[in-house]
Amino acid sequence: MRDGIAIARLGIPAVSLVTEKFWPQGDFVANSLGMPDAPRVRLPHPVAGTGEANLERIADAVAPAIIEAFVH
C-alpha cells in the first residue's frame, strides 16, 4: 500500500496488490496516509511459494480487476 500510494502521489497511476490476510492492514495504511480510496486488488493468501501454475491462475483471475482499477 505504501508504495502504491507513494507512486500515486507522484501522479503515476498505481494499483496495490494486497493479499486477503493483509487487507485490513491495507485499510489502516491507506487511511493513515490520507488515501482511503487508493486503488487495490485483493489476492488470495498466500501467493508466494504456491507454484508457477497457481501464480498463473491468480494472475488470470485478477488481471481484469487490475485493469478496472486503473480505469477508475
mmCIF file as gemmi writes it, N, C-alpha and C atoms, coordinates in Angstrom:
data_model
loop_
_atom_site.group_PDB
_atom_site.id
_atom_site.type_symbol
_atom_site.label_atom_id
_atom_site.label_alt_id
_atom_site.label_comp_id
_atom_site.label_asym_id
_atom_site.label_entity_id
_atom_site.label_seq_id
_atom_site.pdbx_PDB_ins_code
_atom_site.Cartn_x
_atom_site.Cartn_y
_atom_site.Cartn_z
_atom_site.occupancy
_atom_site.B_iso_or_equiv
_atom_site.pdbx_formal_charge
_atom_site.auth_seq_id
_atom_site.auth_asym_id
_atom_site.pdbx_PDB_model_num
ATOM 1 N N . MET Axp A 1 ? 0.821 -1.183 0 1 0 ? 1 A 1
ATOM 2 C CA . MET Axp A 1 ? 0 0 0 1 0 ? 1 A 1
ATOM 3 C C . MET Axp A 1 ? 0.869 1.251 0 1 0 ? 1 A 1
ATOM 4 N N . ARG Axp A 2 ? 1.872 1.258 0.844 1 0 ? 2 A 1
ATOM 5 C CA . ARG Axp A 2 ? 2.705 2.469 0.917 1 0 ? 2 A 1
ATOM 6 C C . ARG Axp A 2 ? 3.342 2.795 -0.429 1 0 ? 2 A 1
ATOM 7 N N . ASP Axp A 3 ? 3.857 1.792 -1.106 1 0 ? 3 A 1
ATOM 8 C CA . ASP Axp A 3 ? 4.486 2.036 -2.406 1 0 ? 3 A 1
ATOM 9 C C . ASP Axp A 3 ? 3.457 2.531 -3.423 1 0 ? 3 A 1
ATOM 10 N N . GLY Axp A 4 ? 2.297 1.903 -3.457 1 0 ? 4 A 1
ATOM 11 C CA . GLY Axp A 4 ? 1.256 2.323 -4.386 1 0 ? 4 A 1
ATOM 12 C C . GLY Axp A 4 ? 0.827 3.753 -4.148 1 0 ? 4 A 1
ATOM 13 N N . ILE Axp A 5 ? 0.69 4.12 -2.894 1 0 ? 5 A 1
ATOM 14 C CA . ILE Axp A 5 ? 0.29 5.492 -2.555 1 0 ? 5 A 1
ATOM 15 C C . ILE Axp A 5 ? 1.399 6.472 -2.907 1 0 ? 5 A 1
ATOM 16 N N . ALA Axp A 6 ? 2.641 6.106 -2.611 1 0 ? 6 A 1
ATOM 17 C CA . ALA Axp A 6 ? 3.764 6.992 -2.946 1 0 ? 6 A 1
ATOM 18 C C . ALA Axp A 6 ? 3.84 7.219 -4.454 1 0 ? 6 A 1
ATOM 19 N N . ILE Axp A 7 ? 3.644 6.176 -5.228 1 0 ? 7 A 1
ATOM 20 C CA . ILE Axp A 7 ? 3.676 6.303 -6.68 1 0 ? 7 A 1
ATOM 21 C C . ILE Axp A 7 ? 2.51 7.159 -7.169 1 0 ? 7 A 1
ATOM 22 N N . ALA Axp A 8 ? 1.323 6.92 -6.612 1 0 ? 8 A 1
ATOM 23 C CA . ALA Axp A 8 ? 0.142 7.708 -6.995 1 0 ? 8 A 1
ATOM 24 C C . ALA Axp A 8 ? 0.345 9.188 -6.695 1 0 ? 8 A 1
ATOM 25 N N . ARG Axp A 9 ? 0.992 9.476 -5.591 1 0 ? 9 A 1
ATOM 26 C CA . ARG Axp A 9 ? 1.24 10.881 -5.235 1 0 ? 9 A 1
ATOM 27 C C . ARG Axp A 9 ? 2.184 11.564 -6.209 1 0 ? 9 A 1
ATOM 28 N N . LEU Axp A 10 ? 2.955 10.784 -6.94 1 0 ? 10 A 1
ATOM 29 C CA . LEU Axp A 10 ? 3.826 11.341 -7.979 1 0 ? 10 A 1
ATOM 30 C C . LEU Axp A 10 ? 3.075 11.559 -9.283 1 0 ? 10 A 1
ATOM 31 N N . GLY Axp A 11 ? 1.797 11.202 -9.282 1 0 ? 11 A 1
ATOM 32 C CA . GLY Axp A 11 ? 0.981 11.367 -10.473 1 0 ? 11 A 1
ATOM 33 C C . GLY Axp A 11 ? 1.055 10.181 -11.425 1 0 ? 11 A 1
ATOM 34 N N . ILE Axp A 12 ? 1.62 9.087 -10.962 1 0 ? 12 A 1
ATOM 35 C CA . ILE Axp A 12 ? 1.742 7.882 -11.779 1 0 ? 12 A 1
ATOM 36 C C . ILE Axp A 12 ? 0.639 6.918 -11.358 1 0 ? 12 A 1
ATOM 37 N N . PRO Axp A 13 ? -0.187 6.46 -12.29 1 0 ? 13 A 1
ATOM 38 C CA . PRO Axp A 13 ? -1.245 5.514 -11.924 1 0 ? 13 A 1
ATOM 39 C C . PRO Axp A 13 ? -0.651 4.261 -11.261 1 0 ? 13 A 1
ATOM 40 N N . ALA Axp A 14 ? -1.277 3.832 -10.168 1 0 ? 14 A 1
ATOM 41 C CA . ALA Axp A 14 ? -0.776 2.673 -9.425 1 0 ? 14 A 1
ATOM 42 C C . ALA Axp A 14 ? -1.936 1.902 -8.819 1 0 ? 14 A 1
ATOM 43 N N . VAL Axp A 15 ? -1.776 0.606 -8.75 1 0 ? 15 A 1
ATOM 44 C CA . VAL Axp A 15 ? -2.732 -0.272 -8.087 1 0 ? 15 A 1
ATOM 45 C C . VAL Axp A 15 ? -1.936 -1.195 -7.176 1 0 ? 15 A 1
ATOM 46 N N . SER Axp A 16 ? -2.277 -1.221 -5.909 1 0 ? 16 A 1
ATOM 47 C CA . SER Axp A 16 ? -1.599 -2.111 -4.968 1 0 ? 16 A 1
ATOM 48 C C . SER Axp A 16 ? -2.242 -3.484 -4.996 1 0 ? 16 A 1
ATOM 49 N N . LEU Axp A 17 ? -1.422 -4.51 -4.91 1 0 ? 17 A 1
ATOM 50 C CA . LEU Axp A 17 ? -1.9 -5.884 -4.826 1 0 ? 17 A 1
ATOM 51 C C . LEU Axp A 17 ? -1.715 -6.333 -3.384 1 0 ? 17 A 1
ATOM 52 N N . VAL Axp A 18 ? -2.829 -6.671 -2.726 1 0 ? 18 A 1
ATOM 53 C CA . VAL Axp A 18 ? -2.812 -6.975 -1.299 1 0 ? 18 A 1
ATOM 54 C C . VAL Axp A 18 ? -3.498 -8.315 -1.075 1 0 ? 18 A 1
ATOM 55 N N . THR Axp A 19 ? -2.855 -9.201 -0.33 1 0 ? 19 A 1
ATOM 56 C CA . THR Axp A 19 ? -3.485 -10.488 -0.053 1 0 ? 19 A 1
ATOM 57 C C . THR Axp A 19 ? -4.569 -10.338 1.009 1 0 ? 19 A 1
ATOM 58 N N . GLU Axp A 20 ? -5.472 -11.321 1.021 1 0 ? 20 A 1
ATOM 59 C CA . GLU Axp A 20 ? -6.603 -11.319 1.96 1 0 ? 20 A 1
ATOM 60 C C . GLU Axp A 20 ? -6.15 -11.112 3.401 1 0 ? 20 A 1
ATOM 61 N N . LYS Axp A 21 ? -5.08 -11.777 3.774 1 0 ? 21 A 1
ATOM 62 C CA . LYS Axp A 21 ? -4.6 -11.706 5.158 1 0 ? 21 A 1
ATOM 63 C C . LYS Axp A 21 ? -4.217 -10.276 5.547 1 0 ? 21 A 1
ATOM 64 N N . PHE Axp A 22 ? -3.715 -9.511 4.594 1 0 ? 22 A 1
ATOM 65 C CA . PHE Axp A 22 ? -3.226 -8.169 4.895 1 0 ? 22 A 1
ATOM 66 C C . PHE Axp A 22 ? -4.19 -7.064 4.457 1 0 ? 22 A 1
ATOM 67 N N . TRP Axp A 23 ? -5.385 -7.443 4.008 1 0 ? 23 A 1
ATOM 68 C CA . TRP Axp A 23 ? -6.364 -6.44 3.569 1 0 ? 23 A 1
ATOM 69 C C . TRP Axp A 23 ? -6.704 -5.439 4.683 1 0 ? 23 A 1
ATOM 70 N N . PRO Axp A 24 ? -6.972 -5.884 5.921 1 0 ? 24 A 1
ATOM 71 C CA . PRO Axp A 24 ? -7.251 -4.909 6.984 1 0 ? 24 A 1
ATOM 72 C C . PRO Axp A 24 ? -6.073 -3.965 7.239 1 0 ? 24 A 1
ATOM 73 N N . GLN Axp A 25 ? -4.863 -4.475 7.143 1 0 ? 25 A 1
ATOM 74 C CA . GLN Axp A 25 ? -3.691 -3.611 7.301 1 0 ? 25 A 1
ATOM 75 C C . GLN Axp A 25 ? -3.638 -2.598 6.167 1 0 ? 25 A 1
ATOM 76 N N . GLY Axp A 26 ? -4.037 -3.008 4.97 1 0 ? 26 A 1
ATOM 77 C CA . GLY Axp A 26 ? -4.106 -2.081 3.84 1 0 ? 26 A 1
ATOM 78 C C . GLY Axp A 26 ? -5.09 -0.96 4.097 1 0 ? 26 A 1
ATOM 79 N N . ASP Axp A 27 ? -6.238 -1.295 4.717 1 0 ? 27 A 1
ATOM 80 C CA . ASP Axp A 27 ? -7.198 -0.255 5.111 1 0 ? 27 A 1
ATOM 81 C C . ASP Axp A 27 ? -6.538 0.752 6.041 1 0 ? 27 A 1
ATOM 82 N N . PHE Axp A 28 ? -5.84 0.241 7.043 1 0 ? 28 A 1
ATOM 83 C CA . PHE Axp A 28 ? -5.197 1.098 8.032 1 0 ? 28 A 1
ATOM 84 C C . PHE Axp A 28 ? -4.167 2.015 7.375 1 0 ? 28 A 1
ATOM 85 N N . VAL Axp A 29 ? -3.311 1.441 6.545 1 0 ? 29 A 1
ATOM 86 C CA . VAL Axp A 29 ? -2.254 2.225 5.9 1 0 ? 29 A 1
ATOM 87 C C . VAL Axp A 29 ? -2.862 3.284 4.983 1 0 ? 29 A 1
ATOM 88 N N . ALA Axp A 30 ? -3.827 2.892 4.159 1 0 ? 30 A 1
ATOM 89 C CA . ALA Axp A 30 ? -4.452 3.849 3.244 1 0 ? 30 A 1
ATOM 90 C C . ALA Axp A 30 ? -5.11 4.996 4.009 1 0 ? 30 A 1
ATOM 91 N N . ASN Axp A 31 ? -5.815 4.662 5.072 1 0 ? 31 A 1
ATOM 92 C CA . ASN Axp A 31 ? -6.46 5.703 5.881 1 0 ? 31 A 1
ATOM 93 C C . ASN Axp A 31 ? -5.433 6.591 6.558 1 0 ? 31 A 1
ATOM 94 N N . SER Axp A 32 ? -4.399 5.985 7.123 1 0 ? 32 A 1
ATOM 95 C CA . SER Axp A 32 ? -3.405 6.774 7.856 1 0 ? 32 A 1
ATOM 96 C C . SER Axp A 32 ? -2.611 7.689 6.932 1 0 ? 32 A 1
ATOM 97 N N . LEU Axp A 33 ? -2.494 7.331 5.663 1 0 ? 33 A 1
ATOM 98 C CA . LEU Axp A 33 ? -1.773 8.17 4.708 1 0 ? 33 A 1
ATOM 99 C C . LEU Axp A 33 ? -2.701 9.119 3.947 1 0 ? 33 A 1
ATOM 100 N N . GLY Axp A 34 ? -3.967 9.143 4.349 1 0 ? 34 A 1
ATOM 101 C CA . GLY Axp A 34 ? -4.907 10.095 3.765 1 0 ? 34 A 1
ATOM 102 C C . GLY Axp A 34 ? -5.41 9.722 2.389 1 0 ? 34 A 1
ATOM 103 N N . MET Axp A 35 ? -5.293 8.439 2.008 1 0 ? 35 A 1
ATOM 104 C CA . MET Axp A 35 ? -5.79 7.996 0.706 1 0 ? 35 A 1
ATOM 105 C C . MET Axp A 35 ? -6.632 6.734 0.888 1 0 ? 35 A 1
ATOM 106 N N . PRO Axp A 36 ? -7.759 6.856 1.585 1 0 ? 36 A 1
ATOM 107 C CA . PRO Axp A 36 ? -8.565 5.669 1.872 1 0 ? 36 A 1
ATOM 108 C C . PRO Axp A 36 ? -9.111 4.97 0.628 1 0 ? 36 A 1
ATOM 109 N N . ASP Axp A 37 ? -9.172 5.683 -0.482 1 0 ? 37 A 1
ATOM 110 C CA . ASP Axp A 37 ? -9.69 5.094 -1.721 1 0 ? 37 A 1
ATOM 111 C C . ASP Axp A 37 ? -8.578 4.705 -2.694 1 0 ? 37 A 1
ATOM 112 N N . ALA Axp A 38 ? -7.358 4.561 -2.183 1 0 ? 38 A 1
ATOM 113 C CA . ALA Axp A 38 ? -6.248 4.16 -3.048 1 0 ? 38 A 1
ATOM 114 C C . ALA Axp A 38 ? -6.602 2.842 -3.735 1 0 ? 38 A 1
ATOM 115 N N . PRO Axp A 39 ? -6.416 2.754 -5.035 1 0 ? 39 A 1
ATOM 116 C CA . PRO Axp A 39 ? -6.789 1.533 -5.759 1 0 ? 39 A 1
ATOM 117 C C . PRO Axp A 39 ? -5.975 0.326 -5.293 1 0 ? 39 A 1
ATOM 118 N N . ARG Axp A 40 ? -6.684 -0.778 -5.1 1 0 ? 40 A 1
ATOM 119 C CA . ARG Axp A 40 ? -6.005 -2.026 -4.747 1 0 ? 40 A 1
ATOM 120 C C . ARG Axp A 40 ? -6.858 -3.201 -5.161 1 0 ? 40 A 1
ATOM 121 N N . VAL Axp A 41 ? -6.196 -4.315 -5.315 1 0 ? 41 A 1
ATOM 122 C CA . VAL Axp A 41 ? -6.842 -5.549 -5.722 1 0 ? 41 A 1
ATOM 123 C C . VAL Axp A 41 ? -6.484 -6.622 -4.699 1 0 ? 41 A 1
ATOM 124 N N . ARG Axp A 42 ? -7.509 -7.386 -4.313 1 0 ? 42 A 1
ATOM 125 C CA . ARG Axp A 42 ? -7.33 -8.427 -3.303 1 0 ? 42 A 1
ATOM 126 C C . ARG Axp A 42 ? -6.855 -9.724 -3.958 1 0 ? 42 A 1
ATOM 127 N N . LEU Axp A 43 ? -5.796 -10.287 -3.392 1 0 ? 43 A 1
ATOM 128 C CA . LEU Axp A 43 ? -5.26 -11.569 -3.836 1 0 ? 43 A 1
ATOM 129 C C . LEU Axp A 43 ? -5.499 -12.615 -2.751 1 0 ? 43 A 1
ATOM 130 N N . PRO Axp A 44 ? -5.543 -13.879 -3.133 1 0 ? 44 A 1
ATOM 131 C CA . PRO Axp A 44 ? -5.629 -14.92 -2.105 1 0 ? 44 A 1
ATOM 132 C C . PRO Axp A 44 ? -4.331 -14.955 -1.306 1 0 ? 44 A 1
ATOM 133 N N . HIS Axp A 45 ? -4.384 -15.551 -0.142 1 0 ? 45 A 1
ATOM 134 C CA . HIS Axp A 45 ? -3.184 -15.672 0.69 1 0 ? 45 A 1
ATOM 135 C C . HIS Axp A 45 ? -2.986 -17.136 1.015 1 0 ? 45 A 1
ATOM 136 N N . PRO Axp A 46 ? -1.78 -17.623 0.889 1 0 ? 46 A 1
ATOM 137 C CA . PRO Axp A 46 ? -0.576 -16.957 0.394 1 0 ? 46 A 1
ATOM 138 C C . PRO Axp A 46 ? -0.483 -17.03 -1.123 1 0 ? 46 A 1
ATOM 139 N N . VAL Axp A 47 ? 0.388 -16.207 -1.662 1 0 ? 47 A 1
ATOM 140 C CA . VAL Axp A 47 ? 0.694 -16.237 -3.088 1 0 ? 47 A 1
ATOM 141 C C . VAL Axp A 47 ? 2.103 -16.803 -3.278 1 0 ? 47 A 1
ATOM 142 N N . ALA Axp A 48 ? 3.054 -16.236 -2.555 1 0 ? 48 A 1
ATOM 143 C CA . ALA Axp A 48 ? 4.45 -16.661 -2.685 1 0 ? 48 A 1
ATOM 144 C C . ALA Axp A 48 ? 4.607 -18.127 -2.318 1 0 ? 48 A 1
ATOM 145 N N . GLY Axp A 49 ? 5.406 -18.802 -3.112 1 0 ? 49 A 1
ATOM 146 C CA . GLY Axp A 49 ? 5.728 -20.186 -2.824 1 0 ? 49 A 1
ATOM 147 C C . GLY Axp A 49 ? 4.631 -21.185 -3.149 1 0 ? 49 A 1
ATOM 148 N N . THR Axp A 50 ? 3.611 -20.762 -3.902 1 0 ? 50 A 1
ATOM 149 C CA . THR Axp A 50 ? 2.498 -21.673 -4.198 1 0 ? 50 A 1
ATOM 150 C C . THR Axp A 50 ? 2.62 -22.325 -5.575 1 0 ? 50 A 1
ATOM 151 N N . GLY Axp A 51 ? 3.703 -22.046 -6.255 1 0 ? 51 A 1
ATOM 152 C CA . GLY Axp A 51 ? 3.938 -22.693 -7.544 1 0 ? 51 A 1
ATOM 153 C C . GLY Axp A 51 ? 3.557 -21.828 -8.723 1 0 ? 51 A 1
ATOM 154 N N . GLU Axp A 52 ? 4.26 -22.084 -9.815 1 0 ? 52 A 1
ATOM 155 C CA . GLU Axp A 52 ? 4.062 -21.29 -11.019 1 0 ? 52 A 1
ATOM 156 C C . GLU Axp A 52 ? 2.646 -21.416 -11.579 1 0 ? 52 A 1
ATOM 157 N N . ALA Axp A 53 ? 2.105 -22.631 -11.563 1 0 ? 53 A 1
ATOM 158 C CA . ALA Axp A 53 ? 0.749 -22.83 -12.098 1 0 ? 53 A 1
ATOM 159 C C . ALA Axp A 53 ? -0.268 -22.033 -11.288 1 0 ? 53 A 1
ATOM 160 N N . ASN Axp A 54 ? -0.114 -22.011 -9.973 1 0 ? 54 A 1
ATOM 161 C CA . ASN Axp A 54 ? -1.041 -21.242 -9.137 1 0 ? 54 A 1
ATOM 162 C C . ASN Axp A 54 ? -0.882 -19.745 -9.377 1 0 ? 54 A 1
ATOM 163 N N . LEU Axp A 55 ? 0.346 -19.289 -9.539 1 0 ? 55 A 1
ATOM 164 C CA . LEU Axp A 55 ? 0.568 -17.869 -9.821 1 0 ? 55 A 1
ATOM 165 C C . LEU Axp A 55 ? -0.096 -17.475 -11.14 1 0 ? 55 A 1
ATOM 166 N N . GLU Axp A 56 ? -0.038 -18.353 -12.124 1 0 ? 56 A 1
ATOM 167 C CA . GLU Axp A 56 ? -0.706 -18.072 -13.388 1 0 ? 56 A 1
ATOM 168 C C . GLU Axp A 56 ? -2.217 -18.005 -13.217 1 0 ? 56 A 1
ATOM 169 N N . ARG Axp A 57 ? -2.788 -18.907 -12.406 1 0 ? 57 A 1
ATOM 170 C CA . ARG Axp A 57 ? -4.239 -18.877 -12.149 1 0 ? 57 A 1
ATOM 171 C C . ARG Axp A 57 ? -4.634 -17.574 -11.453 1 0 ? 57 A 1
ATOM 172 N N . ILE Axp A 58 ? -3.837 -17.187 -10.463 1 0 ? 58 A 1
ATOM 173 C CA . ILE Axp A 58 ? -4.131 -15.945 -9.735 1 0 ? 58 A 1
ATOM 174 C C . ILE Axp A 58 ? -4.041 -14.752 -10.69 1 0 ? 58 A 1
ATOM 175 N N . ALA Axp A 59 ? -2.987 -14.706 -11.489 1 0 ? 59 A 1
ATOM 176 C CA . ALA Axp A 59 ? -2.812 -13.595 -12.43 1 0 ? 59 A 1
ATOM 177 C C . ALA Axp A 59 ? -3.986 -13.512 -13.403 1 0 ? 59 A 1
ATOM 178 N N . ASP Axp A 60 ? -4.387 -14.656 -13.926 1 0 ? 60 A 1
ATOM 179 C CA . ASP Axp A 60 ? -5.532 -14.672 -14.842 1 0 ? 60 A 1
ATOM 180 C C . ASP Axp A 60 ? -6.802 -14.19 -14.158 1 0 ? 60 A 1
ATOM 181 N N . ALA Axp A 61 ? -6.965 -14.561 -12.894 1 0 ? 61 A 1
ATOM 182 C CA . ALA Axp A 61 ? -8.18 -14.205 -12.158 1 0 ? 61 A 1
ATOM 183 C C . ALA Axp A 61 ? -8.233 -12.724 -11.802 1 0 ? 61 A 1
ATOM 184 N N . VAL Axp A 62 ? -7.091 -12.13 -11.472 1 0 ? 62 A 1
ATOM 185 C CA . VAL Axp A 62 ? -7.109 -10.74 -11.001 1 0 ? 62 A 1
ATOM 186 C C . VAL Axp A 62 ? -6.798 -9.714 -12.079 1 0 ? 62 A 1
ATOM 187 N N . ALA Axp A 63 ? -6.303 -10.141 -13.231 1 0 ? 63 A 1
ATOM 188 C CA . ALA Axp A 63 ? -5.952 -9.179 -14.289 1 0 ? 63 A 1
ATOM 189 C C . ALA Axp A 63 ? -7.105 -8.235 -14.637 1 0 ? 63 A 1
ATOM 190 N N . PRO Axp A 64 ? -8.337 -8.729 -14.804 1 0 ? 64 A 1
ATOM 191 C CA . PRO Axp A 64 ? -9.43 -7.792 -15.105 1 0 ? 64 A 1
ATOM 192 C C . PRO Axp A 64 ? -9.651 -6.759 -13.994 1 0 ? 64 A 1
ATOM 193 N N . ALA Axp A 65 ? -9.494 -7.164 -12.745 1 0 ? 65 A 1
ATOM 194 C CA . ALA Axp A 65 ? -9.679 -6.224 -11.632 1 0 ? 65 A 1
ATOM 195 C C . ALA Axp A 65 ? -8.574 -5.171 -11.616 1 0 ? 65 A 1
ATOM 196 N N . ILE Axp A 66 ? -7.366 -5.577 -11.966 1 0 ? 66 A 1
ATOM 197 C CA . ILE Axp A 66 ? -6.266 -4.618 -12.021 1 0 ? 66 A 1
ATOM 198 C C . ILE Axp A 66 ? -6.528 -3.59 -13.118 1 0 ? 66 A 1
ATOM 199 N N . ILE Axp A 67 ? -6.925 -4.059 -14.28 1 0 ? 67 A 1
ATOM 200 C CA . ILE Axp A 67 ? -7.238 -3.145 -15.387 1 0 ? 67 A 1
ATOM 201 C C . ILE Axp A 67 ? -8.368 -2.205 -14.996 1 0 ? 67 A 1
ATOM 202 N N . GLU Axp A 68 ? -9.409 -2.747 -14.381 1 0 ? 68 A 1
ATOM 203 C CA . GLU Axp A 68 ? -10.548 -1.941 -13.941 1 0 ? 68 A 1
ATOM 204 C C . GLU Axp A 68 ? -10.113 -0.86 -12.933 1 0 ? 68 A 1
ATOM 205 N N . ALA Axp A 69 ? -9.214 -1.221 -12.037 1 0 ? 69 A 1
ATOM 206 C CA . ALA Axp A 69 ? -8.733 -0.258 -11.033 1 0 ? 69 A 1
ATOM 207 C C . ALA Axp A 69 ? -7.99 0.905 -11.7 1 0 ? 69 A 1
ATOM 208 N N . PHE Axp A 70 ? -7.275 0.634 -12.774 1 0 ? 70 A 1
ATOM 209 C CA . PHE Axp A 70 ? -6.585 1.699 -13.493 1 0 ? 70 A 1
ATOM 210 C C . PHE Axp A 70 ? -7.563 2.613 -14.213 1 0 ? 70 A 1
ATOM 211 N N . VAL Axp A 71 ? -8.671 2.062 -14.665 1 0 ? 71 A 1
ATOM 212 C CA . VAL Axp A 71 ? -9.668 2.838 -15.4 1 0 ? 71 A 1
ATOM 213 C C . VAL Axp A 71 ? -10.4 3.803 -14.463 1 0 ? 71 A 1
ATOM 214 N N . HIS Axp A 72 ? -10.584 3.403 -13.225 1 0 ? 72 A 1
ATOM 215 C CA . HIS Axp A 72 ? -11.311 4.241 -12.269 1 0 ? 72 A 1
ATOM 216 C C . HIS Axp A 72 ? -10.357 4.932 -11.408 1 0 ? 72 A 1
